[in-house]
Amino acid sequence: MALYDLSRQVLEQVRQAADIVAVVSEHVSLRKAGKDFVGLCPFHGERTPSFYVSPEKGTFYCFGCRKGGSVFDFVMETQHLSFPEAVEVLAKRFGVPLPQASAASRRREDLTQQITRALEAAQAFFLSHVSRDRPRAFLEGRGITLIQAQELGLGFAPPGWRELLDHLQGKGFSEQVLKAAGLVVQGDQGRLWDRFRDRVTIPIRNFRGELIAFGGRAVGDAQPKYLNSPETPVFSKSTVLFGGPKAFAAMAASGEAILVEGYFDCLSLQLCGFPHTVATLGTALSDHHVRELARRVQRVFLCYDGDAAGLRAARAALGTLLAADFEVRVVLLPEHSDPDLFVRQNGSQAFAQLLASACGPAEFLLRQAGDSLAARRQHLPQALEIVERCPNPVRRYVLKEDLARGAGVPVDQLGPLLRVPKTAAPGEEPRIPAGELALLRGLLLDTPLERRPGLLTRIPVDELQHPLCRQVMEVLVSLDSSGTPLEISALSTHINEREARRLVAALEYEAPPTSEEGLEKILRELWERQKKRQLAALTQEIRRAQAEQDREALARALAEMQALMRQAGASR
């Protein structure tokens, strides 16, 4: 896609040409409902239509699964495409010519294509060696026949230091491409050797089936036992769910996913009849992982190792998934087992029974707290903090009620336990403050178009706490300076963050109308917050100037503070 120029001007041409109702109608039967269209959501099963399309704003939104965005987002979701690919599809569909990209962009695209070709050539090389005695014996010891290994794409990297390097250079691949693909390593003396040696190789593909990296499992005693490709232009471990296109298709069909930690956990479950299994490649569950899951499923079964580390990881993942409003079940394995070992020793029927008896969030948290009421009461505040992250108020109340009952605490006494300052988990964005959501709604929907620029100038954007709200406001400031009308329809080609586009599409449905009085109250609170912050900074500067006997800086800071105090008094 770097072959095309995707400047803002080009994106705007595609957006204006693309009829979102026509695009959505290819997947959803829509009926007119006032100024909008409504139908059954294509992203989750439902009987009552809760999926709305606004031709005026160029957005879609579902009340049920809360997915939304622009026409580009809809194509990305339904066809599993990247943003540039979605632009190309819409441009072709609606007859918008895409100008060629610059030479620099084409060079970047060429490198990406060469990396992909090198990875595929390496995969062919690895596959040609998997029938050797050592890798075959290793795989058969894990219950994987040679035929199954070939179906899964498992290969073998020979133990030699330069076998793959020499093979791929003989096919015309340069050292630069092989290093960029993560297939070779360069030592301190400049010498190159194969990254994967004497290892069973596992191809890592994205949900479109494109090979992007490898995992390697040592056949002998080499350390580390598992080795991944490094970060490359086509691979970032924290953003990839391992499982392949079949797993993503099975997830979308069932609305469920089984989430495990490692390659062979995932492969073993898939071979035993659980194709909707994916793995996080040994990393913690990230926001990127959650977004990939949210596009396809509503329910997640957490199936981590049965040891203490696996249970800790499951607890952390549970909080992340609850915060994203997933329905979560936790599969409890024996203490010294993992999904791969369990299914090999006990079979698919036994694992299916484990799934059927999986714990709900409250039951899992209570079990981890201990068997006695005293232990459960001791750990109750921490458990309540986890379920407090669930945005669904009904589900959140039920979970808290279950925790209280399991700990022997009356529900009406939970109040003091819940007055713990709630902070977002690492990597998790905080929930959008109601006032900031109301401010966006008031500006973009409830204020007449001709008055929006004036209102925008009165908003202290730096005082907005949520990053998505700040991003939308900053885009609006940029649009206003260029003379572009402040309309939702104009935002989709200027907002880079997908979640910010979803937020804009959801404003009409997730926030009640904001009155003019309500807007004024929010603005006063923001300006008060700014003044307090400025006063705190000036107080600190005055103390510093006094300590350093800097009379000039002290006089300047005192004058600024007096002016700020006079301004605050005049505004009351």
Summary of the structure (lengths in Angstrom):
residues: 572
radius of gyration: 27.8
end to end distance: 55.6
largest distance: 85.7
contacts: 1799
relative contact order: 0.07
helix: 54%
strand: 12%
